[in-house]
Amino acid sequence: MTKRLVMFVLEGCPYCKKAEKALKAKGVKYEEIEVPPNKSDRTLLKQISGQDSVPVLLDVIGSKDQDDDIIEWLETQ
């Protein structure tokens, strides 16, 4: 079974770009969802991950909520 990965990002976010670059370098496929610029409008992201900051990578197991955490997770894949 293939894992379905979703990454929440914000346009222009350097941390998101760092995580995206690492995912692409590893050939990891994921769906990207852009969040609103105002943190107060990120209700869905907060409900799903407990975070209102990006990037957040969700998989069937849980979430990764920082660029370095996403890259660390990639190292174990």
NORURQUI-V501887 format. One record per pair of residues at least 12 apart in sequence whose C-alpha atoms are under 10 Angstrom apart, sorted by the first residue. I is the first residue (numbers start at 1). J is the second residue. Records with the same first field share a line. If there is no record, write none. Layout:
I: J, J
This chain:
2: 60
3: 29, 30, 59, 60, 61
4: 29, 30, 31, 58, 59, 60
5: 28, 29, 30, 31, 32, 57, 58, 59, 60, 63
6: 29, 30, 31, 32, 33, 56, 57, 58, 59, 60, 63
7: 19, 20, 30, 31, 32, 33, 34, 54, 55, 56, 57, 58, 59, 63, 64, 65, 70
8: 31, 32, 33, 34, 35, 45, 52, 53, 54, 55, 56, 57, 58, 65
9: 32, 33, 34, 35, 36, 37, 53, 54, 55, 56, 57
10: 32, 33, 34, 35, 36, 37, 53, 54, 55
11: 34, 35, 36, 37
13: 54, 55
14: 54, 55, 67
15: 54, 55, 66, 67, 68
16: 54, 55, 56, 66, 67
17: 55, 67
18: 55, 67, 68, 70, 71
19: 54, 55, 56, 57, 66, 67, 68, 69, 70, 71, 74
20: 32, 55, 67, 70, 71
21: 71
22: 67, 68, 70, 71, 72, 74, 75
23: 70, 71, 74
26: 71, 74, 75, 77
28: 74, 77
30: 57, 58, 59
31: 57, 58
32: 57
33: 45, 56
34: 54, 55
35: 52, 53, 54, 55
38: 52
39: 51, 52, 53, 54
40: 52
48: 62, 63
49: 62, 63, 64, 65
50: 63, 65
51: 63, 64, 65, 66
52: 65
53: 65, 66
54: 66, 67
55: 67, 68, 69, 70
56: 69, 70
57: 69, 70, 73
58: 70
